[in-house]
Amino acid sequence: MKTSLKRLYTFFYRFNVGFIYIVFWPLMYYFSRKEERYPYLNKMRSAWGYISSLLSGIRYHYEIEKKPIDWSRTYIICPNHTSSLDITAISILAKNVNYSFMGKDELLNGFVTGLFFRSVDLPVNRKSKVESFRAFKRAGELLQNGTTMIIFPEGTISGNYPPKVVEFKNGPFKLAIEMKVPIIPVTALDTWKVLWDEGIKYGSRPGVCHIFVHEPIETAHLTIDDIDKLRDTVHDIMEKKLAEQ
């Protein structure tokens, strides 16, 4: 597809996202009002992402390493981040799980993200060490209560095109070790080929996004001294998988 058509397609995709959001909004708003309803809000989010992607000709294919994930356990899910589609992909993956995304506090003001980051999701003010500490403390409390946390360890979508896995932040790995919960690395293999970042610069196209779900990494035996090693292990796992493509 030519770049001009890809950019036009991005508007088509965004229209579908906005349209389904408006259709679902009354129920999602209702579910966002009380914490006990958050699991239903997440189910609505998963359905919203799936339907808006399907209408746009975008599908998700998941490959799970070795054996199915035991979703009765609590995890920290760590995906790489090259596209806004990564959020939809993980939402669909965790559709039957009580989960919460952790992300930058700017998302509080987003048209479609604000509802979630004012309720089920956890915003982080990265410019303030105090606020960041409070956010991760809250994340620990959620994990204790059985909520799976979804944290992009890169912290943002890299400006590199084609994208590369950039340096990881320590936050999710420190949290995993402190709370003794396993980490699930997830590699989005080609979401960027369908829609890189938000699709503004290079546009987007219909297609299949391939998502590889790695075997969970146990952390119960690790100590704070192992943060860097755990971080680098997850980084290397993703880099190696991407290099196979």
Residue, then its C-alpha position, 0 to 999 in steps of 0.5 A: m500500500k502507498t503511504s497516502l493510502k496507509r494514512l487514510y487507513t489509519f483514520f479508518y482504524r481510528f474511526n472504528v476504535g472511536f465508534i465501538y468505544i462510544v457504543f460500549w461507553p455506557l456499560m464501560y462507564y457503569f463498570s468503572r464506577k466501583e472496584e468490584r466491577y473492574p473485571y467486567l470493565n476489562k472484559m468490555r475493553s478486550a471485546w472493544g479492542y477485538i471488535s474494532s480491530l476486526l472491523s479494520g481487518i486486523r487480527y491477532h495470532y498467539e503462540i504460547e511457549k511450551k504449555p498454556i499459561d495457568w491464569s489462576r496465578t497472578y503475574i506481571i506481564c512484560p511486553n515489548h512496545t512498538s505499536s498502540l495495537d500492543i495494548t489491544a493484543i495484551s487485553i485480548l490475551a488477558k481477557n479472562v484475567n483480572y488485570s491492570f495496565m501501568g502507564k504514564d499519567e498523561l493517559l489520564n487525559g486521553f479520549v479512550t484511555g482516560l476512563f481506564f486510567r481513572s479507574v482500573d489502570l494505574p497511572v505513573n508520574r515518572k517526573s516525580k520519584v515520590e509519585s512513582f514510588r506511590a504508584f509502584k506501592r499501589a501496584g504491589e497492593l494490587l498484586q497481593n489482591g490477585t490483580t495481574m499487572i501489565i507493564f511495558p518495561e521500555g516505558t514508551i514506544s521507541g522512536n526507532y523505525p524499524p523498532k528495536v528493543v530499547e533499554f528496560k526500566n527496573g520497575p517491573f523487575k524490582l516489583a516482581i522480586e519484591m512480591k514474589v510473582p512470576i514475570i511473563p515476557v510477551t514479544a509482539l513480533d510484527t504489530w509495528k508492521v501493521l501500525w507503528d506507534e499510533g500510525i500517524k507517520y507511516g500509516s497502517r494496514p490490515g493484517v495479522c499481528h503475531i504475538f509470542v507468549h514466553e514461558p513465565i519466569e519464576t521470581a520466588h527464589l530471587t533477591i533484590d540483588d538479582i534485579d539487573k539479571l532478571r531485567d537483562t534476561v527478559h530483554d535478551i529473551m525478546e531480542k532473541k525472539l525478534a532476531e528469529q524473524 
